[in-house]
Amino acid sequence: MMIACEECGLVVNIPDLAQGDKATCPRCGYTLIKAVSLPFQRPAAYGIACLLMLVLSLSFPFLSFSVNGMEHQITLLNATEALQHFENSLLAILLMVTVIVFPTAYVMLVLYLYYHAHKVKKVGHIFHAHVWLKFLCRILFTIQPWLMVDVFLIGVLVSLVKISALAHIGLGNSFWAFCLYSVLVVKCVSLVDRTWLWDQFFSMKPIDGVRAGDTHLDHNHVGCHVCNQLNPLPTSHKAQCLRCDSQLHAFNANHSLQYSWAYLLASIVFYIPANLYPMMYTVSLGKSEGSTILGGVVLLWKMGSWPIAVVIFIASIFIPMAKMFTLAWLYFCAGKHADDSSHIAIKRLKLYRLTEFIGRWSMVDIFVVAILVALVQLQNVMAISPGPAALCFATVVIFTMISAMSFDPRIFWAPKNNICKRDSELDASESNSEVPSVHK
């Protein structure tokens, strides 16, 4: 089967892969498809273990906070309830969706789809409703970038260190179950490959006029971003993929850049109040005091918690600013008139991948606020409530993630003067583009 690389547009011919192998693009190194060992058993085993650990995480006390003989105990769900109590419904929904709802839905979809994929392999044909399976596969990979169980766990650990000097912190049984749950979810996600899973249900449909070594600049096909099926150029705005029925979008560099710039500028606007207003308010003996992001870092540093201060500074200040500056630079380079070489394009592509990967970790500070608000509630003796900056900062993280997702990295290989076709063909011939790199 032939697949068009999502990140450089090169069409490559994928050979049959043995279990444990993966095929990467010969031009940019992007992973095109991977066939994990024991492809049906391992995802099912990890998925079942995930659900079991989730039930245990929700069934017992999560954390406890005690000072001067007063104690407050919370469960995992109390974090969302506390945010709701302080009229921060949007943050409560964000926490619930990214930590519990989406991960649970993802794992259950993996179990369901891999079960039916195993039945298809035995029977040899699709015996279930095509439309329903296509819909579930699309849902599975749509919610995958928004799973933040691992980020929430780091937020919990940061919260514990942040208040450990003020009171005694108890770790409940659900805390240890949630640690295992986080690790299992990350492992389960790593075992799921989009191209491989789609191919278990619906084989690639061949199209005429496309050969290995072509790119999106040849204008003889459109690669589906949902299932990687190669399609003829759409003749209308409502054209659908031959395999998954998703709406097709022809390559449009200007359209992609406009959306990416719009989301990035929106995140910059929200980043200003996120740093000016308090992230949370602390009440101690009846006295309320606001704390900004930078103020919290300085306080941790003065208290001697240097590692946590560094973590908060990197996750909440350095990463968001670095991501916004990096994305702005990448968008500028992608939009200017230049005849950049393939080597420069690869360097920019690697920087884009790194920026997209680390962007979600800025949500650590939001989860820290959620845990502290739920845990530290001892009336006027000591209590913490969310500040207006929390919602603004969450909006910054979401907009920067959407901005990176909206960007089409194939723009790096398509300068506006459209003269990189020569470089594409050269790279294809030098890299033996008809066969991708296969690794164990």
C-alpha positions in Angstrom: 0.0 0.0 0.0 1.1 3.6 -0.6 0.9 6.3 2.0 1.6 10.1 1.7 3.7 11.3 4.6 1.7 13.8 6.7 4.7 16.0 7.4 6.5 16.3 4.1 4.0 15.0 1.6 6.2 12.3 0.1 4.3 9.2 -1.2 6.0 6.0 -0.2 5.2 2.3 -0.8 4.8 0.4 2.5 6.0 -3.2 2.5 4.5 -5.9 4.6 5.7 -5.4 8.2 6.5 -8.1 10.7 5.4 -7.7 14.3 7.6 -5.2 16.1 8.6 -3.3 12.9 7.8 0.3 12.0 8.2 2.1 8.7 9.5 5.7 8.6 9.5 8.3 5.9 12.8 8.2 4.0 12.8 12.0 3.6 11.8 13.4 7.0 11.9 10.4 9.3 8.2 10.6 10.4 6.7 7.3 11.5 4.3 6.2 8.9 3.1 2.9 10.4 4.1 0.5 13.2 3.1 -3.1 13.8 3.5 -3.8 17.5 4.3 -7.3 18.7 1.2 -9.2 19.8 -1.0 -6.4 18.3 -4.3 -7.7 19.6 -3.4 -9.1 23.0 -1.2 -6.3 24.4 -3.6 -3.3 23.8 -6.4 -5.4 25.2 -4.4 -6.3 28.3 -3.3 -2.8 29.0 -6.8 -1.4 28.3 -8.4 -3.8 30.9 -5.7 -2.9 33.4 -6.4 0.8 32.8 -10.1 0.5 33.5 -9.4 -1.5 36.7 -6.9 1.1 38.0 -9.4 3.9 37.1 -12.1 2.2 39.2 -9.7 1.9 42.1 -8.6 5.5 41.6 -12.2 6.7 42.0 -13.2 4.4 44.8 -10.9 5.4 47.7 -9.5 8.5 49.3 -7.0 10.2 47.1 -5.2 12.7 49.3 -5.6 14.1 52.9 -4.4 17.5 54.3 -4.1 18.1 58.1 -2.8 21.0 60.1 -3.2 21.8 63.8 -5.5 18.8 64.4 -7.8 19.7 61.5 -8.0 17.3 58.5 -9.5 17.4 55.1 -9.7 14.4 52.8 -10.6 14.3 49.1 -11.3 11.8 46.4 -10.2 12.3 42.8 -13.5 13.7 41.8 -13.4 16.4 44.5 -11.0 18.4 42.4 -13.7 19.1 39.8 -16.4 19.6 42.5 -14.2 22.2 44.2 -13.7 24.2 41.0 -17.5 24.0 40.4 -18.1 25.3 43.9 -16.0 28.4 43.2 -17.9 29.0 40.0 -15.1 27.8 37.7 -17.3 25.5 35.7 -15.1 25.7 32.6 -12.0 24.6 34.5 -14.0 21.8 36.2 -15.1 20.6 32.8 -11.6 20.8 31.4 -10.2 18.7 34.3 -13.0 16.1 34.1 -12.8 15.7 30.4 -9.0 15.5 30.0 -8.3 13.3 33.0 -11.3 11.0 33.3 -13.8 11.2 30.5 -11.5 11.2 27.4 -9.0 8.6 28.8 -11.9 6.3 29.8 -13.6 6.7 26.4 -10.3 6.2 24.6 -9.5 2.9 26.5 -13.0 1.6 26.0 -12.8 2.4 22.2 -9.5 0.6 22.0 -10.9 -2.5 23.6 -14.0 -2.4 21.4 -12.1 -1.8 18.1 -9.3 -4.2 18.7 -11.8 -6.9 19.7 -13.6 -6.5 16.4 -10.3 -6.2 14.5 -9.4 -9.6 15.9 -12.7 -11.1 14.8 -12.2 -9.6 11.4 -8.8 -11.3 11.1 -10.4 -14.7 12.0 -13.4 -14.4 9.8 -11.7 -12.6 7.0 -14.3 -9.9 6.2 -16.2 -7.1 7.9 -19.3 -8.3 9.5 -20.1 -5.2 11.5 -21.7 -1.9 10.4 -19.2 0.0 8.3 -20.4 3.4 9.2 -20.3 2.7 12.9 -16.8 1.4 12.9 -15.6 4.4 10.8 -17.2 6.8 13.3 -15.6 5.1 16.3 -12.1 5.1 14.7 -12.4 8.8 13.9 -13.5 9.6 17.5 -10.6 7.5 18.9 -7.9 9.5 17.2 -9.6 12.9 17.6 -9.5 12.7 21.4 -6.0 11.2 21.6 -4.1 14.5 21.8 -6.3 15.6 24.7 -5.5 12.8 27.1 -3.7 14.5 30.0 -3.5 11.9 32.7 0.3 12.0 32.9 0.3 15.8 33.0 -2.2 15.7 35.9 0.0 13.2 37.8 2.9 15.6 37.5 0.6 18.4 38.7 -0.4 16.3 41.8 3.3 15.7 42.7 4.1 19.4 42.3 1.1 20.2 44.6 2.3 17.8 47.2 5.8 19.3 47.3 4.4 22.8 47.3 2.4 22.4 50.5 4.3 19.7 52.3 6.1 22.3 54.3 2.8 23.8 55.5 1.0 20.7 56.7 1.0 16.9 56.8 0.0 15.2 53.5 -1.5 11.7 53.4 -1.5 9.6 50.3 -4.6 7.5 50.0 -5.0 4.1 48.2 -6.4 5.9 45.2 -3.3 7.9 44.7 -1.2 4.8 44.1 -3.9 3.4 41.9 -3.9 6.6 39.9 -0.1 6.5 39.4 -0.4 3.0 37.9 -3.4 4.2 35.8 -1.3 7.1 34.4 1.5 4.8 33.3 -0.9 2.2 31.8 -2.8 4.9 29.8 0.5 6.2 28.3 1.6 2.7 27.4 -1.8 1.9 25.9 -1.7 4.9 23.7 1.8 4.0 22.5 0.5 0.6 21.3 -2.2 2.1 19.1 -1.2 3.0 15.5 -3.8 4.8 13.4 -2.7 3.5 9.9 -2.4 -0.1 11.1 -5.8 -0.1 12.9 -7.7 1.4 9.9 -6.1 -1.2 7.6 -7.5 -4.1 9.8 -11.0 -3.0 8.9 -10.8 -1.3 5.5 -7.9 -1.9 3.1 -6.4 0.9 1.2 -8.2 1.6 -2.1 -5.8 2.1 -5.0 -6.1 5.2 -7.2 -4.6 5.7 -10.7 -2.0 8.2 -11.6 -0.1 8.2 -8.3 3.3 6.6 -7.8 5.9 6.3 -5.0 8.0 9.5 -5.0 5.2 11.9 -5.8 4.4 14.7 -3.4 1.5 17.0 -2.7 3.1 19.4 -5.1 2.3 17.1 -8.0 -1.4 17.9 -7.4 -2.5 14.4 -8.5 -3.9 13.2 -5.1 -5.1 14.3 -1.6 -4.0 12.3 1.4 -6.7 11.8 4.1 -5.5 13.1 7.5 -7.8 10.7 9.3 -6.9 7.3 7.7 -4.0 8.1 5.3 -6.0 6.9 2.2 -4.8 8.5 -1.0 -7.7 10.1 -2.9 -8.1 11.8 -6.3 -8.2 15.6 -6.2 -11.6 16.7 -4.8 -13.9 18.4 -7.3 -16.2 20.0 -4.7 -16.0 21.2 -1.1 -18.0 18.2 0.1 -15.7 15.5 -1.3 -15.2 12.5 1.1 -12.4 10.0 1.6 -12.8 6.8 -0.3 -12.1 4.8 2.9 -13.3 6.6 6.0 -15.8 9.1 4.5 -14.1 12.0 6.2 -14.2 15.4 4.4 -11.2 16.0 2.2 -9.2 19.2 2.2 -6.8 19.9 -0.7 -3.4 21.3 0.3 -3.7 25.0 0.9 -0.7 26.7 2.5 -2.3 30.1 3.0 -5.4 28.6 4.6 -3.4 26.6 7.1 -1.2 29.6 8.0 -4.2 31.9 8.6 -5.8 29.5 11.1 -2.5 28.8 12.8 -1.7 32.5 13.1 -5.2 33.3 14.4 -5.1 30.8 17.2 -1.5 31.8 18.1 -2.5 35.5 18.3 -5.5 34.6 20.5 -3.2 32.7 22.9 -0.9 35.7 23.1 -3.8 37.9 24.0 -4.9 35.6 26.9 -1.3 35.1 28.0 -1.1 38.8 29.2 -3.9 38.5 31.9 -2.7 35.0 32.7 0.5 36.6 34.1 -0.9 39.8 35.5 -3.8 38.4 37.5 -3.5 35.9 40.5 -3.5 32.3 39.6 -5.0 31.5 43.1 -5.9 33.1 46.4 -4.6 31.7 49.7 -6.5 32.4 52.9 -4.5 32.0 56.2 -6.0 33.0 59.5 -8.6 35.1 57.8 -6.1 37.0 55.6 -6.4 36.5 51.8 -3.4 36.9 49.5 -3.2 36.5 45.7 -0.4 34.6 43.9 0.6 35.1 40.3 2.5 32.4 38.3 5.8 34.2 38.7 5.0 35.0 42.4 4.5 31.3 43.1 7.8 30.5 41.5 9.6 33.1 43.6 7.9 31.9 46.8 8.9 28.3 46.2 12.5 29.4 45.5 12.6 31.3 48.8 11.2 28.4 50.7 14.1 26.2 49.4 11.9 24.1 47.0 14.3 24.8 44.1 13.4 21.7 42.0 9.7 22.5 42.1 10.3 26.2 41.4 12.3 25.2 38.3 9.5 22.8 37.2 6.8 25.4 37.6 9.0 28.0 35.9 9.7 25.7 32.9 6.1 24.4 32.6 4.2 27.6 33.2 6.5 30.4 32.0 9.3 29.2 29.8 7.4 26.5 27.8 4.4 28.7 26.9 6.6 31.7 25.9 9.1 29.5 24.0 6.3 27.7 22.2 4.6 31.0 21.1 7.9 32.4 19.9 8.9 29.2 18.2 5.5 28.8 16.4 5.6 32.4 15.3 9.1 31.9 13.9 8.1 28.7 12.1 4.9 30.3 10.7 7.0 33.3 9.5 9.5 31.0 7.8 6.7 28.9 6.2 5.0 32.0 4.8 8.0 33.9 3.4 9.1 33.7 -0.2 12.3 31.6 -0.1 13.9 28.6 -1.8 14.8 26.7 1.3 16.8 23.4 1.0 15.4 20.1 2.2 17.9 20.1 5.1 16.5 23.4 6.4 13.0 22.0 6.0 13.9 18.9 8.1 15.4 21.0 10.9 12.3 23.2 11.0 10.1 20.1 11.0 12.0 18.6 13.9 11.6 21.8 15.8 7.8 21.8 15.1 7.5 18.2 16.3 9.2 19.1 19.6 7.1 22.2 20.0 3.9 20.3 19.4 4.9 17.6 21.9 5.8 19.8 24.9 2.9 22.2 24.5 0.4 20.1 26.6 2.8 20.1 29.6 2.0 23.7 30.3 -1.3 22.5 31.8 0.6 21.4 34.9 0.0 24.7 36.7 -3.8 24.4 36.0 -3.8 21.0 37.6 -1.8 22.2 40.5 -4.4 24.9 41.2 -7.2 22.3 40.9 -5.6 19.9 43.5 -4.7 22.7 45.9 -8.2 24.2 45.7 -9.8 20.8 46.5 -7.3 19.8 49.1 -6.6 22.9 51.1 -10.1 23.8 52.5 -9.9 24.3 56.3 -12.2 27.3 56.4 -10.5 30.5 57.6 -7.5 28.6 59.1 -6.2 27.9 55.6 -7.9 27.7 52.3 -7.1 28.1 48.6 -9.4 29.3 45.8 -8.8 29.7 42.1 -7.9 33.1 40.7 -9.0 34.7 37.3 -5.6 33.9 35.7 -6.3 30.1 35.9 -8.9 30.2 33.2 -6.9 32.6 31.0 -3.8 30.3 31.3 -5.8 27.2 30.4 -7.1 29.1 27.3 -3.5 29.9 26.4 -2.5 26.2 26.5 -5.6 25.1 24.5 -5.1 27.8 21.8 -1.4 27.1 21.4 -2.2 23.3 21.0 -4.9 24.0 18.4 -2.6 26.4 16.6 0.1 23.7 16.3 -2.5 21.1 15.2 -3.9 23.5 12.6 -0.5 24.0 11.0 0.3 21.8 8.0 4.0 21.0 8.2 4.0 20.2 4.4 4.3 24.0 4.0 8.0 23.7 4.8 8.3 21.7 1.6 6.2 24.1 -0.5 7.6 27.6 -0.7 5.2 30.1 -2.3 7.3 30.3 -5.4 6.6 26.5 -5.9 10.1 25.7 -7.0 10.9 23.1 -4.4 9.5 20.3 -6.7 13.1 19.8 -7.8 14.3 19.4 -4.2 11.4 16.9 -3.6 12.4 14.7 -6.5 16.1 14.9 -5.5 15.3 13.9 -2.0 13.1 11.1 -3.2 15.8 9.7 -5.4 18.5 10.1 -2.8 16.4 8.4 -0.1 15.1 5.6 -2.3 11.6 6.8 -1.6 9.8 3.9 -3.1 10.6 1.9 0.1 10.5 3.5 3.5 13.0 2.8 6.3 11.9 -0.2 8.3 13.1 -0.5 11.9 12.6 -3.0 14.7 
